[in-house]
Amino acid sequence: MLREQKRALYGLLIFGGILLAAILLFSFNDPSKIFENKSAEIIYVGLLVGGFSLYGIMILLTRKRREGEEVTFDERDIHVARHALQNQVVAVIVTVTIWCGALTEIYIEENGVPVPLMLIMVNSVYFVNMLVRSISILRGYNMSNEKLTRSL
C-alpha cells in the first residue's frame, strides 16, 4: 500500500469516527446549547483536539523514515491529488449550502442562529473535507488512468 493510500485510509478512519461520534453526541444533546453542558463541551472539544492531533501524529509517522530513502510522487499521484481536490471543493460547497439552508429554515423566526451551531458547522465542514479527501484518494488509486484523467 502506497504512503498516500495509508494516509487516506487512516484519515478516513479518524475523521469518519469523529464525525460519527459528533453525530451521536448531538443526538443526545441539543446542539444549540452544547456549550452550556460542561461535560458535552469537554467531549466535543476532546473530539476536535484528539482527532486533529491523531491525524497530525499519523502524518508524522508516515513521513520518510530512513536517511536517503526517497518518496516518489509520479504522474498518477498528481492526478489522484487533483481528483481529490476537485471532490473536496464540491463537498465543501454542498456542506455549507446544506447547513445554510437548514439553519435558515430552522431559525428564520428567531433573532439569529445560535453561535454553537455556527462553530459546529465550521468544524463539520473540516471533517467532511478530510473525509471526502480520504475517500477520493482511496478511490482514485483504484480507478484506471484513463478514467482518472477523464474526470479531471
Disulfide bonds with the S-S distance in Angstrom:
none
